Amino acid sequence: MSADPAQKDLSKTAYDHLWMHFTRMSSYENSPVPTIVRGEGTYVFDDKGKKYLDGLAGLFVVQAGHGREELAEAAAKQAKELAFFPVWSYAHPKAVELAERLANYAPGDLNKVFFSTGGGEAVETAWKLAKQYFKLTGKPTKYKVISRAVAYHGTPQGALSITGLPGLKAPFEPLVPGTHKAPNTNIYRAPAFLAGPDGTVDPEAYGRWCADEIEVAILNEGADTVAAVFVEPVQNAGGCFPPPPGYFQRLREICDRHDVLLVSDEVICAFGRLGTMFGADKFGYQPDMITCAKGMTSGYSPIGATIISDRLAEPFYKGDNTFLHGYTFGGHPVSSAVALANLDIFEREGLNQHVLDNEANFLGTLNKLRDLPIVGDVRGNGFFYGIELVKDKVTKESFNDDEVERVLYGFLSKALFDNGLYCRADDRGDPVVQLAPPLISNQSTFDEIEQILRTSLTDAWAKL
């Protein structure tokens, strides 16, 4: 017989039965599992009643903030009316309405919406669709994908193959063949040969080089074998790399020149994270597909989507051609209803404009931390920033593996949480702290983040 949950030690039960994602389970053998039980606005609360500022919006998800009763009510209302029905050869009203709304938000002719339950599935969908599209249009050898170094695109086998983080891929190899990597847009770590006589790197020239390196990868593989390029508007892994000026315009030209599809992976960057509904809007480029998820419902129910251009969809709307792909819970009625209610909040409260109005204040507040010896770079866009940590600000020397283990994982991650800030301290790429608070955040939120970071980073420096 199961024990009364109210009488259980949730931490012990979590260790015994809940296999947490991307987690060293041994870490909790003799220490409690942090257990979050409630959220309100920009804060979450643990089972002991302690309050934490949610500096990561859960996982780049909770755009409208915690505790939105109207989103819970939208879910309950829909569950009472129609809790589930698949979109396999059938439709239901909320999926239809949401698809139309996403198409209206999306740039250009991206009018077809294929639903999934999360971002990795959306990426998987985009690659499969690209492969079949070229088969249907007489170019069956075009199946490869170019993506960027250190980029994260998901955990399914295909999405993981597109991911540019060797450490995440090694345990599961061999993966899906046909994926190749090009440089990302981390200007802080730009190759020395791109620097001018004064040691600085011109952002526009750097952007051209980064885009041209993707063309080099396409040509090296053979343009007749490359189906798509997958890029994020602001790359997440490695610590929030924004695009240099002109980068996406040049990348669009390259893709057009070689008949390669441009996929904008916006699982993080869509739905206000950068202050626009889609990151492509922020940087002024037209993708052939957009993958999205997370912020669509502010996390109140899971959903993902691949938004596809009419041009790519056209062959699938002829004769007996069928996209042989789908997910049981794709376009789920409850999730679709919650997404629509969440997008209503975006429009009613002007969340996108709020981010645009306050992004400079957020960045300016974080830039105060540059006086700390451990802070090498502060970068990002909208409400999405990374702080790169270094051992030497002048040489940009990073930590060695032992220092990362001891300072980043052994001290800083726990110290930030203990000091009341939930965010991400990670070394996928170089050691960084990432921040992406709910879109309702204001200057008081930014100040609180800066103060906790200042204390925690000062203490971390003393541990080196």
Phi, psi and chi 1 to 4 in degrees:
 res  aa     phi    psi   chi1   chi2   chi3   chi4
   1 MET       -  137.8  177.6 -178.3  -68.5      -
   2 SER   -76.0  145.1  -60.1      -      -      -
   3 ALA   -73.8  157.7      -      -      -      -
   4 ASP   -61.1  123.8 -179.9   -9.0      -      -
   5 PRO   -54.2  -33.3  -26.1   34.4      -      -
   6 ALA   -66.2  -24.3      -      -      -      -
   7 GLN   -95.3   -5.7  -55.9  -59.6  -44.5      -
   8 LYS   -80.9  152.6  -79.4 -172.4  174.8 -177.0
   9 ASP   -85.6  100.4  178.1  -12.3      -      -
  10 LEU   -60.7  -35.2  -78.1  179.8      -      -
  11 SER   -63.7  -45.5  176.8      -      -      -
  12 LYS   -64.6  -42.4  175.3   66.4  165.7   57.7
  13 THR   -63.5  -39.4  -55.3      -      -      -
  14 ALA   -60.8  -44.3      -      -      -      -
  15 TYR   -65.5  -36.9  177.7   74.4      -      -
  16 ASP   -74.0  -33.3  -72.9  -16.2      -      -
  17 HIS  -129.3  -25.8  -59.8  -66.1      -      -
  18 LEU   -95.9  106.4  177.5   62.2      -      -
  19 TRP   -83.2  101.4 -162.2  -28.5      -      -
  20 MET   -77.0  149.2  -70.1  169.0  -77.9      -
  21 HIS   -78.0  141.8  -60.0 -164.3      -      -
  22 PHE    47.3   45.3  -75.8   94.6      -      -
  23 THR  -130.0  132.9  -59.7      -      -      -
  24 ARG   -75.4   99.9  -65.6 -179.3 -175.1  176.6
  25 MET   -62.2  -29.9  -65.8  -58.0  -63.7      -
  26 SER   -62.9  -20.8   63.0      -      -      -
  27 SER   -62.4  -23.5  -59.5      -      -      -
  28 TYR  -107.1   12.7  -63.7  114.1      -      -
  29 GLU   -61.7  -38.0 -176.2  176.6    5.7      -
  30 ASN  -127.1   19.7  -62.0  -56.3      -      -
  31 SER  -141.5  152.8   59.9      -      -      -
  32 PRO   -69.6  146.5   23.3  -32.8      -      -
  33 VAL   -82.2  122.5  175.9      -      -      -
  34 PRO   -58.7  128.6  -20.0   31.8      -      -
  35 THR  -125.8  112.9  -55.6      -      -      -
  36 ILE   -95.0  130.0  -57.2  -59.1      -      -
  37 VAL  -117.1  -16.3  -61.4      -      -      -
  38 ARG  -155.7  152.0 -175.9  170.0   68.7   87.0
  39 GLY  -133.9  147.5      -      -      -      -
  40 GLU  -151.5  115.2 -179.1  179.5  -24.2      -
  41 GLY    63.4 -118.3      -      -      -      -
  42 THR   -98.7   11.2   57.2      -      -      -
  43 TYR  -121.5  152.9  -66.0   94.2      -      -
  44 VAL  -125.3  160.5  -67.4      -      -      -
  45 PHE  -130.8  139.5  -60.1   79.6      -      -
  46 ASP   -91.9 -179.7   68.3   15.0      -      -
  47 ASP   -70.7   -6.4   55.1  -13.4      -      -
  48 LYS   -99.7   -1.0  -55.1  -64.2 -169.5  -62.8
  49 GLY    92.0    0.9      -      -      -      -
  50 LYS   -75.3  141.9 -175.9  176.1  177.8  179.6
  51 LYS  -100.1  139.6 -179.8  171.5   74.3  171.0
  52 TYR  -130.6  138.3  -55.3   85.6      -      -
  53 LEU   -73.8  126.6  177.2   59.4      -      -
  54 ASP   -83.7   90.8 -175.8   -2.5      -      -
  55 GLY   -84.7    6.0      -      -      -      -
  56 LEU  -130.0    9.7 -155.1   63.1      -      -
  57 ALA    48.8   47.3      -      -      -      -
  58 GLY    77.2  -79.2      -      -      -      -
  59 LEU  -151.3   61.4 -164.0   60.9      -      -
  60 PHE    62.1   38.5  -44.6  104.6      -      -
  61 VAL  -123.7  -50.3  170.4      -      -      -
  62 VAL   -81.2   70.4 -170.0      -      -      -
  63 GLN   -61.6  -45.6  -43.0  -65.5   59.9      -
  64 ALA   -85.6    0.2      -      -      -      -
  65 GLY    92.2  163.6      -      -      -      -
  66 HIS   -81.1  154.5  -62.4  -84.3      -      -
  67 GLY    78.4   25.8      -      -      -      -
  68 ARG   -80.7  101.4  -69.0  -81.9 -167.5  162.4
  69 GLU   -63.0  -33.6  -69.7 -173.0    6.5      -
  70 GLU   -65.7  -28.4   64.1 -162.6  -83.7      -
  71 LEU   -73.9  -38.8  -62.5 -177.0      -      -
  72 ALA   -64.9  -38.8      -      -      -      -
  73 GLU   -68.4  -36.9  -70.2  166.9   -2.4      -
  74 ALA   -62.4  -39.6      -      -      -      -
  75 ALA   -65.5  -45.3      -      -      -      -
  76 ALA   -64.0  -42.3      -      -      -      -
  77 LYS   -62.0  -44.6  179.4 -178.3  177.4 -177.4
  78 GLN   -68.1  -39.3 -179.3   58.6   43.2      -
  79 ALA   -62.3  -33.6      -      -      -      -
  80 LYS   -70.3  -33.0  -69.2  176.9 -178.0  176.9
  81 GLU   -85.9  -49.7 -175.8  175.8  -62.4      -
  82 LEU  -154.8  102.1  179.1   66.2      -      -
  83 ALA   -75.4  -36.7      -      -      -      -
  84 PHE  -155.6  139.2  174.8   74.7      -      -
  85 PHE  -161.0  138.9 -153.2   77.5      -      -
  86 PRO   -78.1  160.7   30.0  -35.9      -      -
  87 VAL  -102.4   33.6  -68.3      -      -      -
  88 TRP   -90.5   94.7  -63.0   46.0      -      -
  89 SER    71.2    6.4  -58.0      -      -      -
  90 TYR  -133.9  163.0  -63.0   86.8      -      -
  91 ALA  -126.0  161.6      -      -      -      -
  92 HIS  -137.0  155.9   57.2   77.3      -      -
  93 PRO   -56.5  -42.3  -28.0   36.5      -      -
  94 LYS   -68.6  -37.3  -65.6  -56.4 -179.5 -175.0
  95 ALA   -66.1  -39.6      -      -      -      -
  96 VAL   -62.7  -47.6  173.3      -      -      -
  97 GLU   -63.8  -42.0 -173.9  179.4  -11.1      -
  98 LEU   -68.4  -40.3  179.2   58.8      -      -
  99 ALA   -60.4  -43.8      -      -      -      -
 100 GLU   -62.5  -41.2  179.8 -174.2   34.9      -
 101 ARG   -66.9  -42.0 -165.5  157.2  179.5 -178.1
 102 LEU   -64.2  -40.6  -67.6  176.3      -      -
 103 ALA   -61.8  -38.4      -      -      -      -
 104 ASN   -68.2  -33.4  -72.1  -22.9      -      -
 105 TYR   -74.8  -34.1  -74.0  140.3      -      -
 106 ALA   -70.9  149.7      -      -      -      -
 107 PRO   -75.0  152.8   27.0  -34.1      -      -
 108 GLY    61.0 -137.1      -      -      -      -
 109 ASP   -98.8   27.1   70.0  -21.6      -      -
 110 LEU   -79.5   86.6  -87.2   66.0      -      -
 111 ASN  -115.2   -3.5  -69.4  -45.6      -      -
 112 LYS  -112.0  131.1  -57.2  -64.9 -170.2  -71.0
 113 VAL  -121.0  121.0  179.2      -      -      -
 114 PHE  -110.4  115.1 -168.1  100.9      -      -
 115 PHE   -86.5  147.0  -74.8  116.1      -      -
 116 SER  -135.9 -166.2   54.7      -      -      -
 117 THR  -110.3   -1.4   59.9      -      -      -
 118 GLY  -171.5  178.9      -      -      -      -
 119 GLY   -69.5  -42.1      -      -      -      -
 120 GLY   -59.2  -40.2      -      -      -      -
 121 GLU   -67.0  -34.9  -68.7  177.7   -5.9      -
 122 ALA   -65.3  -40.1      -      -      -      -
 123 VAL   -65.9  -43.7  169.7      -      -      -
 124 GLU   -57.5  -43.1 -158.6   84.5   -3.7      -
 125 THR   -60.2  -45.3  -61.9      -      -      -
 126 ALA   -62.8  -42.3      -      -      -      -
 127 TRP   -67.5  -44.2 -169.7    9.6      -      -
 128 LYS   -62.1  -40.6  -70.8  178.9   72.6  174.8
 129 LEU   -65.1  -41.7 -169.5  141.8      -      -
 130 ALA   -59.3  -44.2      -      -      -      -
 131 LYS   -60.4  -48.6  -72.9 -179.5  175.0 -178.9
 132 GLN   -70.4  -34.5 -169.5  175.0   -5.0      -
 133 TYR   -56.2  -47.5  166.3   78.2      -      -
 134 PHE   -69.9  -30.3  -78.6  116.5      -      -
 135 LYS   -65.3  -41.4  -75.5 -179.4  170.8   59.3
 136 LEU   -71.0  -22.2  -69.0  175.5      -      -
 137 THR  -105.5   19.1   54.6      -      -      -
 138 GLY    82.6   20.1      -      -      -      -
 139 LYS  -129.4   64.3  -62.3  179.8  179.8  178.9
 140 PRO   -68.5  -14.1   26.2  -35.4      -      -
 141 THR   -83.0   -7.0   61.4      -      -      -
 142 LYS   -87.9  101.7  -69.0  177.0   77.3   70.6
 143 TYR  -140.5  -11.8   69.1   91.6      -      -
 144 LYS   -79.3  162.0  -63.1  175.9 -175.5  175.0
 145 VAL  -128.4  137.5  164.9      -      -      -
 146 ILE  -106.2  128.4  -51.3  -63.5      -      -
 147 SER  -133.0 -170.6   57.1      -      -      -
 148 ARG  -113.0  152.4  -59.7 -174.0  -64.8 -165.8
 149 ALA   -57.9  138.2      -      -      -      -
 150 VAL    74.3   -6.1 -169.3      -      -      -
 151 ALA   -69.9  145.2      -      -      -      -
 152 TYR  -110.9  127.0  176.0   85.4      -      -
 153 HIS  -126.0    5.3  -68.7  -76.4      -      -
 154 GLY   128.3  176.0      -      -      -      -
 155 THR  -109.4  -16.6   56.8      -      -      -
 156 PRO   -57.8  159.3  -23.5   34.3      -      -
 157 GLN   -55.1  -42.9  -67.6  -80.7  -58.8      -
 158 GLY   -70.1  -48.9      -      -      -      -
 159 ALA   -62.3  -37.0      -      -      -      -
 160 LEU   -66.8  -34.7 -174.8   58.5      -      -
 161 SER   -64.0  -36.6  -58.6      -      -      -
 162 ILE   -72.8  -26.5  -63.2  171.5      -      -
 163 THR   -60.2  144.2  -70.8      -      -      -
 164 GLY  -108.8   37.3      -      -      -      -
 165 LEU  -119.4   97.3  -67.9  156.4      -      -
 166 PRO   -54.8  -37.9  -26.8   35.4      -      -
 167 GLY   -64.0  -30.5      -      -      -      -
 168 LEU   -78.4  -24.2  -68.4 -172.4      -      -
 169 LYS   -91.4  -32.5  -61.1  159.2   69.5  168.0
 170 ALA   -52.9  -41.5      -      -      -      -
 171 PRO   -66.9  -15.1  -19.8   32.5      -      -
 172 PHE  -116.4    5.5  -49.7  106.9      -      -
 173 GLU   -73.6  151.4  -69.5  176.8  -28.6      -
 174 PRO   -76.6  140.6   28.2  -34.3      -      -
 175 LEU   -99.8 -165.0  -66.3  170.6      -      -
 176 VAL   -72.2  127.5 -178.0      -      -      -
 177 PRO   -73.2  160.2   26.7  -34.1      -      -
 178 GLY   101.6   16.6      -      -      -      -
 179 THR  -112.8  138.2   59.8      -      -      -
 180 HIS  -139.8  149.5  -54.9  -86.4      -      -
 181 LYS  -113.3  147.5  -52.9  -61.7  175.2  -75.1
 182 ALA  -127.8  167.6      -      -      -      -
 183 PRO   -61.4  149.7  -24.8   35.1      -      -
 184 ASN   -89.9 -168.0   56.9   46.1      -      -
 185 THR  -109.5   38.3   59.2      -      -      -
 186 ASN   -82.6   88.5 -178.8    6.2      -      -
 187 ILE   -67.3  -24.4 -165.9  169.2      -      -
 188 TYR   -61.7  -30.8 -177.6   68.7      -      -
 189 ARG  -111.8   29.8  -62.2  -76.5  179.5 -174.3
 190 ALA   -60.9  145.2      -      -      -      -
 191 PRO   -55.8  142.4  -24.2   33.5      -      -
 192 ALA   -59.7  -31.5      -      -      -      -
 193 PHE   -68.8  -11.1   65.9   80.8      -      -
 194 LEU   -88.7   -8.7  -67.1  174.8      -      -
 195 ALA   -78.2  146.6      -      -      -      -
 196 GLY   -80.4 -175.9      -      -      -      -
 197 PRO   -58.2  -29.7  -24.0   33.9      -      -
 198 ASP   -87.8    4.1   61.1   -6.3      -      -
 199 GLY    87.7   -3.5      -      -      -      -
 200 THR   -94.8  159.6   62.6      -      -      -
 201 VAL  -112.6  126.7  176.6      -      -      -
 202 ASP   -72.0  122.6  175.6   66.8      -      -
 203 PRO   -59.3  -41.1  -24.6   34.5      -      -
 204 GLU   -67.8  -42.3  -70.6 -168.3   22.5      -
 205 ALA   -64.5  -38.0      -      -      -      -
 206 TYR   -65.1  -41.3  178.6   64.8      -      -
 207 GLY   -60.7  -41.2      -      -      -      -
 208 ARG   -63.1  -43.2  -73.6 -165.2  -59.9  -87.0
 209 TRP   -62.1  -45.5  178.1   81.9      -      -
 210 CYS   -61.2  -45.3  -70.5      -      -      -
 211 ALA   -65.3  -42.3      -      -      -      -
 212 ASP   -64.6  -30.2  -72.3  -12.8      -      -
 213 GLU   -67.1  -29.4  -75.1  -62.6  -63.7      -
 214 ILE   -68.2  -39.1  -69.5  179.8      -      -
 215 GLU   -63.4  -39.6 -177.2  169.5   36.8      -
 216 VAL   -58.1  -43.5  169.1      -      -      -
 217 ALA   -63.6  -40.5      -      -      -      -
 218 ILE   -62.0  -45.3  -68.3  170.8      -      -
 219 LEU   -69.3  -36.8  -66.6  173.1      -      -
 220 ASN   -63.7  -35.5  -76.3  -15.4      -      -
 221 GLU   -81.9  -25.0  -70.5  -55.0  -47.0      -
 222 GLY   100.7  113.7      -      -      -      -
 223 ALA   -58.1  -26.5      -      -      -      -
 224 ASP   -76.3    0.8   59.8  -17.8      -      -
 225 THR  -114.9   -7.1   71.5      -      -      -
 226 VAL  -100.2  125.1  177.9      -      -      -
 227 ALA   -93.1  -40.4      -      -      -      -
 228 ALA  -155.1  156.1      -      -      -      -
 229 VAL  -114.8  128.0  170.4      -      -      -
 230 PHE  -107.9  121.2  -81.0   68.8      -      -
 231 VAL  -141.1  148.4  -71.6      -      -      -
 232 GLU   -92.8  146.5  -61.5  160.9  -85.3      -
 233 PRO   -56.3  -50.0  -26.5   35.9      -      -
 234 VAL  -121.4  117.9  174.8      -      -      -
 235 GLN   -69.0  130.7 -177.6  172.2  -46.9      -
 236 ASN   -76.0  -66.8  168.9   39.7      -      -
 237 ALA   -62.4  139.1      -      -      -      -
 238 GLY    96.7  -18.4      -      -      -      -
 239 GLY   107.2   59.4      -      -      -      -
 240 CYS    60.4   70.5  -54.5      -      -      -
 241 PHE   -91.0  109.7  -55.2  143.8      -      -
 242 PRO   -77.4  160.5   26.9  -31.4      -      -
 243 PRO   -79.4  140.2   30.1  -34.8      -      -
 244 PRO   -67.0  160.6  -15.5   29.2      -      -
 245 PRO   -56.6  133.2  -21.9   31.3      -      -
 246 GLY    81.8   -4.5      -      -      -      -
 247 TYR   -60.4  -51.4  171.5   80.3      -      -
 248 PHE   -71.9  -30.9  -84.7  112.3      -      -
 249 GLN   -65.3  -41.7  -71.7   68.1   34.7      -
 250 ARG   -68.3  -38.3 -166.6  170.3 -175.8   89.8
 251 LEU   -64.5  -38.5 -175.3   54.5      -      -
 252 ARG   -61.3  -43.5  178.9   70.5  -91.4  179.2
 253 GLU   -61.3  -42.2  -66.6  170.2    1.8      -
 254 ILE   -63.5  -45.4  -69.8  166.5      -      -
 255 CYS   -62.6  -41.8  -71.6      -      -      -
 256 ASP   -63.6  -39.7  -71.6  -16.5      -      -
 257 ARG   -63.6  -32.0 -176.4  155.3   57.6 -116.3
 258 HIS  -110.7   11.9  -60.8  -67.0      -      -
 259 ASP    53.2   50.9 -167.0   17.7      -      -
 260 VAL  -116.7  136.9  169.9      -      -      -
 261 LEU   -78.9  140.7  -53.9  180.0      -      -
 262 LEU  -103.9  113.3  177.4   56.3      -      -
 263 VAL  -104.8  120.8 -178.1      -      -      -
 264 SER   -94.1  105.7 -170.6      -      -      -
 265 ASP   -83.0  101.9 -176.5   -4.4      -      -
 266 GLU  -114.1   31.9  -54.1 -151.0   13.8      -
 267 VAL   -57.7  -36.2  172.2      -      -      -
 268 ILE   -95.5  -42.0  -71.7  176.6      -      -
 269 CYS   -80.7  -15.8  -68.6      -      -      -
 270 ALA   -76.6  169.0      -      -      -      -
 271 PHE    58.6   54.8  -52.1  110.5      -      -
 272 GLY    88.4   -9.7      -      -      -      -
 273 ARG   -59.1  -32.7 -177.3   51.5   53.8 -166.1
 274 LEU  -105.3    2.9  -53.9 -178.2      -      -
 275 GLY    96.1    5.3      -      -      -      -
 276 THR  -134.1  163.0   49.1      -      -      -
 277 MET   -64.7  -37.2 -158.6   57.1   78.3      -
 278 PHE  -131.4  147.1  -65.5  105.2      -      -
 279 GLY   -62.6  -30.6      -      -      -      -
 280 ALA   -58.8  -32.1      -      -      -      -
 281 ASP   -66.1  -40.9  -61.0  -34.1      -      -
 282 LYS   -63.5  -38.2 -174.4   69.9  171.8  -78.0
 283 PHE  -107.6    5.2  -60.3  116.1      -      -
 284 GLY    68.1   47.9      -      -      -      -
 285 TYR  -132.9  159.2   63.9   95.4      -      -
 286 GLN  -110.7  106.0  178.9   61.5   53.7      -
 287 PRO   -82.6  165.5   26.2  -26.3      -      -
 288 ASP   -88.1  -26.1  -63.0  -63.5      -      -
 289 MET  -146.1  150.1  -72.0 -173.4  -90.5      -
 290 ILE  -122.9  130.5  -70.6  175.4      -      -
 291 THR  -103.5  137.3   56.9      -      -      -
 292 CYS  -151.5  165.3   56.1      -      -      -
 293 ALA  -171.0 -115.8      -      -      -      -
 294 LYS    11.1  -83.5  -66.4 -177.2 -176.8  -69.8
 295 GLY   -71.7   -5.4      -      -      -      -
 296 MET   -59.0  -35.0 -164.9 -169.3  -50.1      -
 297 THR  -113.7    7.4   63.8      -      -      -
 298 SER    55.2   23.3  -75.1      -      -      -
 299 GLY    82.8    4.4      -      -      -      -
 300 TYR   -76.4  -12.8  -75.4   68.8      -      -
 301 SER  -164.2  145.0 -169.1      -      -      -
 302 PRO   -78.7  137.4   25.5  -32.3      -      -
 303 ILE  -163.0  153.6 -161.7  167.7      -      -
 304 GLY  -144.1  167.5      -      -      -      -
 305 ALA  -157.1  148.8      -      -      -      -
 306 THR  -114.1  121.4  -53.2      -      -      -
 307 ILE  -103.4  124.8  -48.8  175.3      -      -
 308 ILE  -123.1  142.3  -58.0  145.2      -      -
 309 SER   -71.1  153.9   75.5      -      -      -
 310 ASP   -58.6  -36.0  -71.9  -25.4      -      -
 311 ARG   -60.9  -43.9  176.2  175.3   69.5   90.5
 312 LEU   -71.9  -31.9  -60.4 -172.4      -      -
 313 ALA   -76.1  -24.8      -      -      -      -
 314 GLU   -52.2  -47.9 -176.4  180.0    7.5      -
 315 PRO   -62.7  -26.7  -19.7   31.4      -      -
 316 PHE   -78.3  -11.2  -65.5   90.5      -      -
 317 TYR  -100.2   17.4  -80.6   63.6      -      -
 318 LYS  -121.4  138.6  -66.0  179.6  177.2  178.1
 319 GLY    54.1 -135.3      -      -      -      -
 320 ASP  -100.2   15.1   60.7   -3.7      -      -
 321 ASN   -64.6  134.5  -67.4  -22.7      -      -
 322 THR  -140.1  136.6  -56.1      -      -      -
 323 PHE   -83.5  103.3 -173.2   32.7      -      -
 324 LEU   -83.4   73.4  -61.4  172.3      -      -
 325 HIS  -158.8  145.2  177.5   64.8      -      -
 326 GLY   175.7  170.0      -      -      -      -
 327 TYR  -136.1  137.1  -60.5  101.7      -      -
 328 THR   -50.6  -46.4  -61.7      -      -      -
 329 PHE   -98.8   10.8  -65.3  110.3      -      -
 330 GLY   -62.6  132.5      -      -      -      -
 331 GLY    66.9   27.9      -      -      -      -
 332 HIS   -50.9  135.6 -168.0  -80.1      -      -
 333 PRO   -55.7  -43.6  -25.1   33.3      -      -
 334 VAL   -67.5  -45.4  173.2      -      -      -
 335 SER   -63.4  -39.5  -64.9      -      -      -
 336 SER   -63.4  -41.9  -61.9      -      -      -
 337 ALA   -63.9  -41.3      -      -      -      -
 338 VAL   -66.1  -40.8  172.3      -      -      -
 339 ALA   -60.0  -43.4      -      -      -      -
 340 LEU   -62.8  -41.9  -70.6  163.8      -      -
 341 ALA   -66.3  -37.6      -      -      -      -
 342 ASN   -65.6  -41.9 -179.9   58.5      -      -
 343 LEU   -68.0  -28.8  -66.0  170.5      -      -
 344 ASP   -61.5  -41.3  -73.4  -17.0      -      -
 345 ILE   -62.4  -43.3  -69.6  174.1      -      -
 346 PHE   -52.9  -47.5  -94.1   76.5      -      -
 347 GLU   -74.1  -43.3  -64.6 -176.1    0.3      -
 348 ARG   -66.3  -39.1 -174.7  173.2   67.6 -111.3
 349 GLU   -99.6   -1.8  -61.2 -176.0    9.4      -
 350 GLY    60.6   45.9      -      -      -      -
 351 LEU   -63.2  -39.3  -69.1 -174.5      -      -
 352 ASN   -61.0  -46.4  -74.7  -27.1      -      -
 353 GLN   -66.1  -34.3 -170.2   59.6   49.0      -
 354 HIS   -59.7  -41.7  176.9   74.7      -      -
 355 VAL   -65.1  -46.1  172.5      -      -      -
 356 LEU   -60.9  -37.4  -65.3  176.3      -      -
 357 ASP   -72.0  -23.3  -68.7  -16.7      -      -
 358 ASN  -116.8   -4.3  -73.3  -83.9      -      -
 359 GLU   -62.4  -36.6   62.6  178.2  -25.1      -
 360 ALA   -67.1  -35.3      -      -      -      -
 361 ASN   -67.2  -40.0  -63.6  -30.2      -      -
 362 PHE   -64.0  -48.8 -169.3   11.8      -      -
 363 LEU   -62.4  -42.1  177.3   58.2      -      -
 364 GLY   -61.7  -37.9      -      -      -      -
 365 THR   -67.9  -42.3  -56.4      -      -      -
 366 LEU   -67.1  -32.4  -65.3  177.5      -      -
 367 ASN   -65.1  -19.3  -88.3  -30.5      -      -
 368 LYS   -60.0  -25.7  -65.8  177.9 -178.5  178.3
 369 LEU   -73.9   -8.3  -63.3  166.6      -      -
 370 ARG   -64.0  -15.4  -71.7 -178.6  179.3  -89.7
 371 ASP   -75.1  -10.7   67.1  -18.9      -      -
 372 LEU   -80.7  139.3  -61.6  177.7      -      -
 373 PRO   -64.6  -20.9   21.6  -32.1      -      -
 374 ILE   -86.1  -13.2 -161.1  172.4      -      -
 375 VAL   -93.1  114.6  172.7      -      -      -
 376 GLY   -93.8  -41.1      -      -      -      -
 377 ASP  -149.8  148.8 -166.5   27.3      -      -
 378 VAL  -128.0  124.8  179.3      -      -      -
 379 ARG  -152.1  162.0   55.9 -176.1  177.9 -111.2
 380 GLY   143.7 -155.6      -      -      -      -
 381 ASN  -165.0  152.4 -164.4  -81.8      -      -
 382 GLY    61.7 -127.9      -      -      -      -
 383 PHE  -108.8   49.7  -83.9   17.0      -      -
 384 PHE  -147.3   99.3 -175.1   36.3      -      -
 385 TYR  -133.8  150.3  -67.3  101.7      -      -
 386 GLY  -123.4  142.3      -      -      -      -
 387 ILE  -116.8  112.0  -60.3  170.6      -      -
 388 GLU   -85.1  133.5 -177.4  168.2  -23.7      -
 389 LEU  -100.7  137.5  -51.5 -179.6      -      -
 390 VAL  -134.2  164.2  -65.2      -      -      -
 391 LYS   -93.2  -23.6 -167.8  159.2   54.7  174.9
 392 ASP  -144.7  114.8 -171.9  -50.2      -      -
 393 LYS   -67.0  -33.0  -69.8  169.5   76.6   83.1
 394 VAL   -72.5  -48.0  175.4      -      -      -
 395 THR   -89.8   -9.9   65.1      -      -      -
 396 LYS    64.2   22.7  -57.0 -179.1 -176.2  178.9
 397 GLU   -61.8  130.8 -178.1 -176.6    0.2      -
 398 SER   -92.4  178.6 -167.9      -      -      -
 399 PHE   -78.2  151.3  -55.9  149.5      -      -
 400 ASN   -83.7  174.8   60.4   37.5      -      -
 401 ASP   -58.9  -40.1  -69.1  -15.0      -      -
 402 ASP   -65.2  -40.0  175.5   69.1      -      -
 403 GLU   -69.3  -38.2  -70.7  162.5  -19.7      -
 404 VAL   -59.9  -46.4  166.3      -      -      -
 405 GLU   -62.9  -43.1 -168.2   67.4   34.0      -
 406 ARG   -78.9  -43.5  179.8  164.5   49.5   84.9
 407 VAL   -91.8  -48.3  177.3      -      -      -
 408 LEU   -73.5  -54.9 -167.0   70.1      -      -
 409 TYR   -84.8  -41.7  -67.6  119.0      -      -
 410 GLY   -73.4  -24.5      -      -      -      -
 411 PHE  -126.3  -58.1  173.7   76.6      -      -
 412 LEU   -63.4  -45.0 -174.4   57.4      -      -
 413 SER   -56.3  -46.1  -68.4      -      -      -
 414 LYS   -70.7  -39.3 -174.4  174.9 -173.3  -59.4
 415 ALA   -62.6  -43.2      -      -      -      -
 416 LEU   -59.1  -45.5  -72.0  165.2      -      -
 417 PHE   -66.7  -44.2 -165.9   65.9      -      -
 418 ASP   -61.9  -31.0  -71.8  -14.1      -      -
 419 ASN   -84.6    1.8  -70.9  -26.8      -      -
 420 GLY    98.7   17.5      -      -      -      -
 421 LEU  -124.9  120.0  176.0   62.3      -      -
 422 TYR   -93.5  116.5  165.2   72.0      -      -
 423 CYS  -152.8 -163.2   61.8      -      -      -
 424 ARG  -121.0  124.2  168.0 -179.5  -85.0  177.1
 425 ALA  -112.9  116.6      -      -      -      -
 426 ASP  -145.9  163.5 -159.2    2.2      -      -
 427 ASP  -129.0   33.1   71.4  -28.7      -      -
 428 ARG   -75.7   95.1  -69.3 -173.4  -64.1  176.1
 429 GLY   106.7 -113.5      -      -      -      -
 430 ASP  -110.3  161.6  -66.2  -65.5      -      -
 431 PRO   -62.8  124.6  -22.5   33.8      -      -
 432 VAL  -140.3  157.6  -65.7      -      -      -
 433 VAL  -112.7  127.8  174.3      -      -      -
 434 GLN  -110.3  143.5  -79.5 -172.8  -66.8      -
 435 LEU  -133.4  129.9  -60.6  154.2      -      -
 436 ALA  -154.2   72.8      -      -      -      -
 437 PRO   -72.3  168.0   29.0  -35.5      -      -
 438 PRO   -53.5  151.7  -28.0   36.4      -      -
 439 LEU   -72.8   -7.3  -53.9 -173.0      -      -
 440 ILE   -85.7   -0.2   58.8  172.6      -      -
 441 SER   -62.5  153.0  -60.9      -      -      -
 442 ASN  -136.6 -167.9   54.1   29.4      -      -
 443 GLN   -60.1  -34.8 -171.9   60.1   48.9      -
 444 SER   -64.0  -35.6   66.0      -      -      -
 445 THR   -64.1  -46.3  -46.8      -      -      -
 446 PHE   -61.7  -42.3  -49.2  150.4      -      -
 447 ASP   -64.1  -41.3  -70.5  -21.3      -      -
 448 GLU   -64.6  -41.7 -173.9  174.5   -6.0      -
 449 ILE   -59.5  -47.7  -71.5  172.6      -      -
 450 GLU   -61.7  -41.8 -169.3  -89.9  -19.0      -
 451 GLN   -66.2  -43.1  -70.3  160.6   14.5      -
 452 ILE   -67.9  -41.6  -65.5  173.3      -      -
 453 LEU   -61.6  -42.1  -78.0  170.2      -      -
 454 ARG   -59.5  -46.4 -180.0  169.0  -66.0  -83.4
 455 THR   -63.5  -48.0  -62.6      -      -      -
 456 SER   -69.3  -40.9  -57.1      -      -      -
 457 LEU   -70.8  -34.0  -68.0  173.7      -      -
 458 THR   -63.1  -43.1  -61.3      -      -      -
 459 ASP   -67.7  -36.9  -69.2  -17.1      -      -
 460 ALA   -64.0  -41.0      -      -      -      -
 461 TRP   -59.0  -37.9  179.3 -106.4      -      -
 462 ALA   -67.2  -19.2      -      -      -      -
 463 LYS   -84.3  -15.4  -61.3  -75.4 -176.4 -177.6
 464 LEU   -66.9      -  -81.0  173.3      -      -
